[in-house]
């Protein structure tokens, strides 16, 4: 069996509004797949400066793609 080019798998859970934001970005940028879009966003995020460092005791649910207000407004 051929060795996979990307042998590691990453599973994430997204809310409906986060998935919609990802899909909208993906189609706007003409990315070929969700995985390609996520890899590109990770690459951009890792290359950026000025991000916040997580507080001690922060939970996964504290980090979202869209703001809580956007989620309530259906954005």
MISE-589530 format. One line per field, with one value per residue (C-alpha): x, y, z; residue number from 1. Coordinates in steps of 0.1 Angstrom, whole numbers, plus 5000, padded with zeros to 4 digits. Layout:
<recs>
x <- c(X,...) $
y <- c(Y,...) $
z <- c(Z,...) $
seq <- c(NUM,...) $
</recs>
This chain:
<recs>
x <- c(5000,5013,5024,5001,5014,4996,4994,4981,4944,4929,4892,4875,4839,4824,4791,4768,4779,4816,4811,4792,4821,4846,4826,4820,4858,4866,4843,4854,4890,4882,4899,4894,4883,4875,4908,4927,4909,4917,4953,4956,4939,4963,4993,4981,4974,5007,5025,5007,5018,4998,4977,4966,4981,4955,4948,4955,4923,4909,4885,4881,4846,4862,4878,4855,4857,4828,4818,4790,4770,4773,4761,4730,4723,4725,4757) $
y <- c(5000,5035,5057,5087,5121,5134,5105,5125,5130,5160,5160,5192,5200,5232,5249,5255,5292,5282,5257,5283,5308,5282,5272,5308,5315,5283,5291,5328,5317,5288,5263,5227,5211,5218,5202,5225,5255,5245,5239,5274,5291,5272,5283,5319,5318,5303,5329,5358,5380,5396,5366,5361,5335,5313,5319,5291,5270,5281,5256,5246,5262,5295,5296,5301,5311,5335,5357,5346,5376,5366,5331,5345,5367,5338,5350) $
z <- c(5000,4991,5020,5025,5018,5049,5073,5103,5108,5127,5136,5147,5157,5143,5149,5120,5118,5119,5091,5071,5076,5065,5034,5024,5027,5008,4979,4978,4976,4952,4975,4961,4995,5031,5041,5017,5031,5067,5059,5042,5072,5096,5075,5075,5113,5121,5100,5116,5145,5173,5184,5220,5243,5259,5296,5320,5323,5290,5274,5238,5238,5245,5211,5181,5145,5146,5175,5198,5186,5150,5160,5176,5146,5123,5106) $
seq <- c(1,2,3,4,5,6,7,8,9,10,11,12,13,14,15,16,17,18,19,20,21,22,23,24,25,26,27,28,29,30,31,32,33,34,35,36,37,38,39,40,41,42,43,44,45,46,47,48,49,50,51,52,53,54,55,56,57,58,59,60,61,62,63,64,65,66,67,68,69,70,71,72,73,74,75) $
</recs>
